[in-house]
Amino acid sequence: MVEHVDVVVVGAGISGVGQGYHLQTRCPDRSYVILEGRAALGGTWDLFRYPGIRSDSDMHTLGFSFHPWTQARSIADGPSIRAYVEETARTYGIDRHIRFRHHVTAASWSTEDARWTVEVTGPDGEPLVFTCNFLCMCSGYYNYAKGYTPEFAGAERFGGRIVHPQMWPEDLDYDGKRVVVIGSGATAVTLVPELAKKAAHVTMLQRSPTYVVSRPAEDKVANWLRARLPDKAAYGITRWKNVLTSMFFYRIARKRPEKFKARLIGMVREHLGPDYDVDTHFTPRYNPWDQRLCLVPDADLFASIKQGDASVVTGTIRAFSDTGIALDSGEELPADIIVTATGLELQLLSDVRFSKDGAPIDLGQALQYKGMMFSDVPNLAYTFGYTNASWTLKADLVAMYVCRLLNTMKKRGLRQVTPHNSDASMATEPFVDFTSGYIQRAEHKLPKQGARKPWKLNQNYALDVLALRLGSVDDDIVFGNPVPKQGRLAA
């Protein structure tokens, strides 16, 4: 049996729920379904359950534009974010459109029919088929089934437990235990102070340092505004305040990296004191925003270090031993539990197999278009958030632009919209100008970006507002494939 809807949305995390809201608000005559491979909505915020899991962006920009975040804490914990996404889906009836445990495996486009055929593995492993006129990939950017863990020599010898944060065991007891957390990114700096509350000692073992910035967990301005204004007004003002503040500091960081770097490291010294070896443990080799900055609310990481509950070791691993980790320096780190906070395994569009008119589509050879579509791939949008700001800011703009395309096709009596680059001489660049490990490891299978707009990413919310909300829908894109005279108007 084949089920047809106007729009299939893949993924029921923040991106998919937001896409559902905008579809039913801006295209109320279009039917849609959200296919979610897991048994619950929430995406990242349902998957990750490690101690201390929280946002590394403020909730006034990570939250939905249409549903205000009203809690006092701006840097929120994972369960609160998951509850917020669930509440949003329930409030607007989006949850009624979600099919859980529906794993999308392939999607094939037919130009003759102007539709996608989407192959799905259902809840009991049965093959299911959906067809749609437009396909929205809101499936995130990493493999939900496993995280990235390098090969560590001697790992099989270790007598304790080795865990990856992405698959945190519910029965893991770290009370009074010696814990080594391998990594220096957002997950590591979140885990360390939380584990340190109960563990005997926590060591953050890093190969090289990351920029770590403290920020208040509560936004005093936001809370002041909410006490005096309606929730939506207070939320909207705070959202733009935080967007513009973030853009301002990002611009300074890229324009004057050495000065900005000195200030970031100076703030760490202010927290840890003049005797702490900040040069070794908190001075990265790269410039700010070559990788994402790590946020610690209310300086909790620095507090746990000063209290002696946690420490940072910078070095390289020679091998795991029976009782811990041996470093190339000769130092031994004793451990009962080793946490490999070593990153994500990037997965482009959930590794769905795409084809067009019977020919496979290699997205790694495509150009990205406006940060949301691919060259010569019709009626397909994807959501990939900002590397220098909250994911949801970009997801919101993509969802609204999809609706613009759908409504433009209907108005013109056309069924197909395809980005097309007619400038064969245009230079190309990597998909994301970022040096993070998960990006570098997957660079070979990522699409490219062009040297000019609309093929070049803005990585700038204000510019994307102009391009996606207010700009032309006809830039380097082809509308075509008229609705047959006897057919109904479809997206």
N, C-alpha and C positions, 0 to 999 in steps of 0.2 A: 504494500500500500504506500502511495506517495502522498505526502501532505504538502500543500502549497500555501505560502504566505508571501506578502509583498516584500518583507524584509526579514532575514535571519540575522540575529545577533549572536555571536559566539563568545560566551563568557559572562558570568553574573557577578563580577567584582564591581569596583567603583565605576569603571568605564562602561560596562554593560548596563548597569542600572541607570547611569546617566543617559546613555543612548536611548534606552527604553522610554525614559521620561520625555526627552525631546521629540521622539517619534510620535508619541501619543498626544503631545501638546501642539507640535508644529505641523504634523501630518496626520491628523486624527482620522482621516479616511483610509489610511494604510494599515494593514494587518502586520503584526510582527510576533516573533517568538524568540526567546532567549534560550540558547542551548548551553547548559553548564555541565561540564564533565564530572564535577564532584557532586557530593550529596548535599551541599550547603552553599548559600551565596556568600559573598564577601571577598572572594579571591584571596589575595595576600593576607588579609586580616582575619580570615578563617583558617588558612593553612598554617601560618606561623603561630606557635604556642609556647615559644621559649620564655623563660623568666624575664620580665621587664619589657617585653615587646611593646614598642611604642612608635609613634610617627617621628620622622626626622624632618618634617615640615609642619608649619603651624596649621591648625585645623580650619582656620578662616580662609586658607587657600587650598588645603587638601580636601575640605568639605565641598559639597555640591553648591553651585551658585544659586540654586532654586530652593534649597532647604537649609536654613541657617543652623550653624553649630552654636548651641546655647550654653554649653558647659563652661565652667570657670577656667579649666585648664586648656590652654591653647596647644600645648604639646601633650597629646593624649595617649593613653595606654591602648594596647591592642583590643582588649575586650570592649572598651568604650567605642572604639571606631567600628568594630564589627556590629555592635548594637545599633550604632547610628546608621550604617548602611542598611541593615535589616529594617529599621524603622522607616527609612526613606522608601524602600521598596514596598513596604506594607501600606504606608500613608497614601501613596499615589497609585496603588493597585498594580504596580509593576511585577510584584511577586506572582500574580496570577498568570503571567506570560512565560514564566521560567519552567523549563523541563530539566530536572536534575538527572545526573548520571547519564547524560547524553553526550558522548564523546565524539567530536567531529574528526573524521579521518581523511576525507578527501572532498574536493569541490571542483566541479567541471562546468565551464561556461559554454553555452551554445549561442552563437550569434543568431542563428536562424530563429530560435525560440526566445532570444533575449532573456535568458534566465540561467541561474546557477542550479545545478543539481548537487545537493550536499549529502554525502554519505556519512552515516552516524552509527556508532555502536550504542545500543540502548541499555537500559538498566540491567537486563538479564543476559547481556551479550548478544542480543539479537540485532541483525542489520536493519537499519531504518533509513528512509530516504525522505528528504525535504527538498522542495524546489522554491526558489525565490527570485525576485527581480533584482534585488540588491543585497549584498553580503557585507556585514560589518564585523570585522575581527577585533574583538575587545578582550582578547585572551591573555594580555600581559606580554612579558618579554622573556620569561625564564621558564625552565622545566620544573613543573610542579612535582614531578615524581622523584626527583633527586637533586641535591645540591652539588656544588663542585668541591671535590676533595682531591688534592694532589696525592701522588704515591709517596708514602713516607716509609723509608727503609726501617725494617724491624717492627712495623705496626702490629704484626701478628704476635709479637713477643710480649706486648704490654699486658700487664696483669689486671689493669682496671678496665673502665669502660671508655670507649671512644664514641662520641656522639656528634652529629651535625645539627646545628640549630634548626634547619628546615624540617627535620624529622625528630623533634625533641620527644624523648620517651616520657610518658606520663608517670612512670614508676621510678624515675631517676631521683635518688636521694643524695643530695650534695651537702647535707647538714654535717658540719664538722670535718668535711673532706678537703683535701688539697686539690685545687682545680687549676689546670692550665688552659687558657683560651688562646688558640692560635689564630691570629688575625689582628687587624688594626682598623677595620672599617666600621660602618654604622652598627652592624650586629655585635661586634666585639665590644665596642664602647658602651653599648646598651647592656649587654650581659654582665660585664665585669662588676659594676657597682651593685647590681641586683643580686648576683651570686654571693658577693662579699658580705651580704647581710647575714648569711647563715653558714657559709663555708669557713673552714679553718683559715684558708688564705687562697686568694685568686691571683694568678700571674697572667698578665696579657703578654704573650710572646709574639713579637712582630718582626718581620724581616726588615721593614722600613717604616718610618712614621707617617702618619696622616695628620692633616690639619684638623684640630679639635677645637670647637668653639662652644662656650657656655652661653645659654640663653634662658631667661626666666620661663618657667613652665606655664605661668599665667601671664596673659596680656592685659596689663592694667588699663590701658586705653580702651580695649575691647569691652572689658567688664564695666568700665565707667559709662561707656556709650550705651551698653545694653540696659543699664539701670535707668536710663533717661529717655531712650528712644525705643520704638517698636523693634522687635527682633530683626526683621528683614532690613530695616534702615541701618541699624547698628552693625549688622553683619556685612552689608554692602560697603559701608565706609571703611570698616576694618580690613576687609578683603583688599580694597584698592590701596589702603595705607601700606599693607604688608607687601603687596605686589610692587609698588613703586619704591619702597625701601629696599627690597631685595634687588631690584633692577639697578638702583643707585650704587649699592655696594658691589654688585657684580661688575658694573662698568668700571669702577675705581680699581677693582682687583685686576682686571684685564689691561687697564691702561697704565697702572703703576704697580706692577706685581711685586717688586722688591719692597716698596714702602708698605704695601698691604700685608705682605708676608711678615715683615718686621712687627707690624702691629698685632697680627694674630699670635705670633710667638710671644710677644710681650705680654699679652693677656694671659697666656698659660703661665708665664713666670709670676705674674701677679697672684695667680691662684695657688701655685705650688711653692713659692718662696725662692729666694736667691740661691739656696744651696742645692736645689734639685737640678739634675742634669738634663735640662730642657733641650740642649743642643743635640744630644744623642737620641732622646726618646720622643721629642715632639717637634722636630725640625725636619720637614720633608725635603726630598731632593728635587721636587717639582714645584711649579708655581701654583698659587691658589686657583682653584676651579679647573686645573687640568684634570683633576678628579673631584668628585663631590666632597664638600666639607662635611665633617661629622659633627652633629649637634648633640650636646649633653645638657639636659635641662637642669637648671639650678646647680650647675657645676658638680653633679653627683659623682662623676668619675674622679675628679680631682679630690673631692672630699674623702672618698674611700682610699685613695693613695696616701693622703696626709694622715689618715687615721691608722695606717699600717695594715688595713684589711686587704689591700690589693697593691700590686706592684707591676711595673712595666719592664720587660727585658727585650732588648733589641739585638737580634742575632739570627743566625741561620741554623737549621736543624741538620745534625749529622745522622741521627737515627733515634727511633724510639727504643727504650729499654724495658726491662721487666717492671721497673718502678717509676718510669717517667720519660724524660726527653734529654738526650745528650746533644749539646750544641757544638758547632765547629770550634768555638772558642775554648772548649774543654769544660765548660760549665755544665752541671747536671741540674735539671729542674725536676724535683720529685713531684709526683702526681698520683692521685687516686682516680681522677677523671680528666680526660682530655677532650676539649670541645674544639672541633675544627670549624671555626667561623671563617672559612676560606673562600666564601663567595657563592655565586649563583652560576648555573649553567644556562647560558642564554639560548633561547629557543624562539626563532622567528615564526610568528603566527602558528604556534603550537605544532610546528612540523606537519601541518596539513599539506597534503599533496594537491597542487593546483594544476589545472589544465584548461586550455582554451581550444575549442573546436577539435578536440582529440589530441592536441600537442601539449606536452608538459610545459609548465611555466617555471622558469628558473628565476626566482625573485632576486637571487644574488647578482644577476646580470641586469636587473632593472634599475631605473632611476626613481628615487622617491619624488613625489609631487606634493608640495605644500605640507610635507610632514604627515600625510594621511592617505595617499594613494600611490600607485605604481604606474610607471610608463607602460602604455599599451595593454594594460589589464583593465577591462571594463567593469563598471558597477561593483567595485570592491574598495572598501575603506578599511584602514587599520588605525588603531590608537597606540601611540607611543609618546609618553609624556616628556616633559622637559628634563634635561640633566642638571639644570641650574635653578630649578624652581619646582613647585608642586606638580605632581603628575596630573591632577584633576584639572588644572587650569587649561592644559592642552586638550585633555579628553573632552571637556565641555565645549571647546571651540570646534573640535572635529565633529561632535555629535550634531551641533547646530548646522555645520556646513553640509553634512550628509542630507539634512532636511532641506537645505537650499537646493541641492542638486535634485533631490526627488521632486520637489515642487516645480523646479524649472523644467524637468523632463515632462511632467504632467501638463504644464501650461503649453509647452511646445508640441505636444503630441508625439514625443519621442521616447524610446525605451532604453537607450544606451548612452553612457557617458564614459569617455576613455581619454585619460591624459596621454598626450603625444608630443614628443620632442622632435621638432623638425630641423634642429640645428645639430647636425652630426659632428661638427667641429668643436662643440662646447666641451670644455675640460670637465673632468669629474673629480670628486673628492670623496674621502671616506664618509660613510653614513653618519657617524657621530664623531666630532672632534673631541675625543675623550680618551684618556690613557688608562682607565680602570681595567683591571684584569679580565672581567667578564666580557667587556667590549672587545678587547684585543684578541682574546681566544676565539671569538666568533666572527672576526672581521671578514674572513674569506666567504662566509655565507650571507653576509648582510648586503642589502642593496647599496647603491652609491647615491651621492647627491651631486647636483650640477654646480657650476660656477656662478650661476645667476638665478634670480627668482623667475618662476615659482618652483624651480628645481633645487634651490638651496634653502636649507633650514634656517629659520630666523633665530631660534632659541631665545625669543624675546616675546613676551606675552602681549605687550602693547602693539608691536608690529603685526602679530598674528591676529589680534582683534581687528586691525585695519584690513588685513588680507582676507580673513575668513568670514568675518561678520559683515564687512562693508565693501570689500573688493569685488571685482568682476568674477563671475563664474565661468567666463569664456577664455581665460588665460591659458594658452597652450593645452586646450582640452577640446575634444570633439564630441558634440552631441549628434546622435544619429539614430538609425534603425527605427523608422516611423512605426507607429501603432498601425497594424493592419486595419483596413477600413471596416471590417466586420468585428474587429476586436474591441474590447473595452479599454479605456485609458488605464494604464498601469504604470507603476514607477519604472 
